[in-house]
């Protein structure tokens, strides 16, 4: 699919994966709409990208909020790309804590809501918008790219909620692609390993590389968000990629304790 001339929704466009992807898609000729709950990061990302990019404050757990963002996007041209790369919300550690207390049920539901349910929320609404566009000569209308994690396959201690949410994203990839295939819409998922993003808070990059780098077979370092963005762009451009989950992890596998 030709990215040039398309409108791209990038959820989490103020963050690491989303910001890098928004920049790459813009450079490839897309008009980017940055969707993010963080107004400072979202607005800054859109301003830095330029080239007609706009920011729309969006709560991905809200249907109304997503629809408002899609309305803004459709004013700019045909919406053909949606990348869901938002973050937020950790779990509550072990299923039973060391003090004997059980994992918080409310926190488990919150993690599943923020990651899995919100991803489906964007997927269904973005797909409806893409379906309203005219098909290209190939019959394709667009592509949706969601973000899982290698924790979906080999989650570590304390990751039950997060792993369950990300595994749900993996599980819905193929059926969503089958659902949307007749409409000319592809669905793909990227499952990243350890990447140097804002998810690690204020920990110094050199400390993170020292901790995680040796656990990655090759290249023995953390991933760069632009490497995620490169793959997202390739997924957009390759029309035969559909219904699949691609691990992006340097052949890393989480151990019982993560590293």
VENGI-V542270 format. One record per residue. RES is the residue in three letters. D_CENTER is the distance of its C-alpha to the mean C-alpha in Angstrom with 2 decimals. Layout:
BEGIN
res = <RES/RES>
d_center = <D_CENTER/D_CENTER>
END
This chain:
BEGIN
res = <UNK/UNK/UNK/UNK/UNK/UNK/UNK/UNK/UNK/UNK/UNK/UNK/UNK/UNK/UNK/UNK/UNK/UNK/UNK/UNK/UNK/UNK/UNK/UNK/UNK/UNK/UNK/UNK/UNK/UNK/UNK/UNK/UNK/UNK/UNK/UNK/UNK/UNK/UNK/UNK/UNK/UNK/UNK/UNK/UNK/UNK/UNK/UNK/UNK/UNK/UNK/UNK/UNK/UNK/UNK/UNK/UNK/UNK/UNK/UNK/UNK/UNK/UNK/UNK/UNK/UNK/UNK/UNK/UNK/UNK/UNK/UNK/UNK/UNK/UNK/UNK/UNK/UNK/UNK/UNK/UNK/UNK/UNK/UNK/UNK/UNK/UNK/UNK/UNK/UNK/UNK/UNK/UNK/UNK/UNK/UNK/UNK/UNK/UNK/UNK/UNK/UNK/UNK/UNK/UNK/UNK/UNK/UNK/UNK/UNK/UNK/UNK/UNK/UNK/UNK/UNK/UNK/UNK/UNK/UNK/UNK/UNK/UNK/UNK/UNK/UNK/UNK/UNK/UNK/UNK/UNK/UNK/UNK/UNK/UNK/UNK/UNK/UNK/UNK/UNK/UNK/UNK/UNK/UNK/UNK/UNK/UNK/UNK/UNK/UNK/UNK/UNK/UNK/UNK/UNK/UNK/UNK/UNK/UNK/UNK/UNK/UNK/UNK/UNK/UNK/UNK/UNK/UNK/UNK/UNK/UNK/UNK/UNK/UNK/UNK/UNK/UNK/UNK/UNK/UNK/UNK/UNK/UNK/UNK/UNK/UNK/UNK/UNK/UNK/UNK/UNK/UNK/UNK/UNK/UNK/UNK/UNK/UNK/UNK/UNK/UNK/UNK/UNK/UNK/UNK/UNK/UNK/UNK/UNK/UNK/UNK/UNK/UNK/UNK/UNK/UNK/UNK/UNK/UNK/UNK/UNK/UNK/UNK/UNK/UNK/UNK/UNK/UNK/UNK/UNK/UNK/UNK/UNK/UNK/UNK/UNK/UNK/UNK/UNK/UNK/UNK/UNK/UNK/UNK/UNK/UNK/UNK/UNK/UNK/UNK/UNK/UNK/UNK/UNK/UNK/UNK/UNK/UNK/UNK>
d_center = <19.44/20.63/18.02/21.01/21.94/18.77/16.89/13.12/11.08/8.29/7.02/7.38/9.40/11.89/10.21/10.11/7.10/6.93/10.69/11.36/9.62/11.47/14.56/14.57/14.20/16.87/19.06/18.90/20.32/17.68/18.18/15.03/14.44/12.58/11.59/11.86/14.23/15.70/18.23/19.43/16.24/15.01/18.50/19.02/16.03/17.28/20.80/20.19/18.54/21.45/22.25/21.96/18.53/18.55/16.93/16.84/16.65/14.54/14.46/11.85/14.39/16.97/17.74/20.07/17.72/15.16/18.23/19.64/16.73/16.97/20.72/20.40/18.27/20.80/23.53/22.27/22.32/20.82/17.17/16.02/12.36/9.30/5.79/3.55/2.23/5.55/8.01/11.61/14.34/15.94/18.25/22.01/22.87/25.17/26.11/29.52/29.92/32.73/34.83/34.62/32.41/29.82/26.10/25.48/24.69/23.42/20.91/19.77/19.33/17.50/14.82/14.52/14.58/11.90/9.29/10.76/12.93/10.82/8.15/11.43/12.85/10.61/10.91/14.65/15.35/13.54/15.29/18.52/18.28/17.64/20.51/22.79/22.67/25.39/24.60/24.90/27.88/25.98/25.19/21.45/19.97/16.29/13.00/9.78/6.83/4.64/3.55/7.04/9.54/13.09/14.29/13.88/16.80/18.78/18.09/20.61/23.12/21.81/18.37/19.46/17.39/14.09/14.86/15.88/12.75/10.58/13.53/13.43/10.10/11.87/14.97/14.05/12.74/16.34/18.01/15.63/16.31/19.95/20.02/18.70/20.52/23.72/22.06/20.93/17.18/15.15/12.15/10.37/8.04/7.52/8.98/9.59/12.90/14.22/13.02/14.91/12.76/14.02/13.21/16.70/18.49/21.71/22.36/23.78/21.87/25.03/25.17/21.64/22.44/25.73/24.25/21.44/22.70/25.55/23.38/21.62/24.10/23.37/22.55/23.50/21.19/17.75/15.11/14.68/11.40/13.16/13.31/9.59/10.27/13.37/11.91/9.60/12.93/14.91/13.08/13.87/17.36/18.29/19.26/20.10/16.69/15.95/15.36/14.41/12.21/12.50/13.00/12.67/15.06/18.48/19.97/19.40/19.96/19.86/23.40/24.78/24.42/21.23/23.03>
END
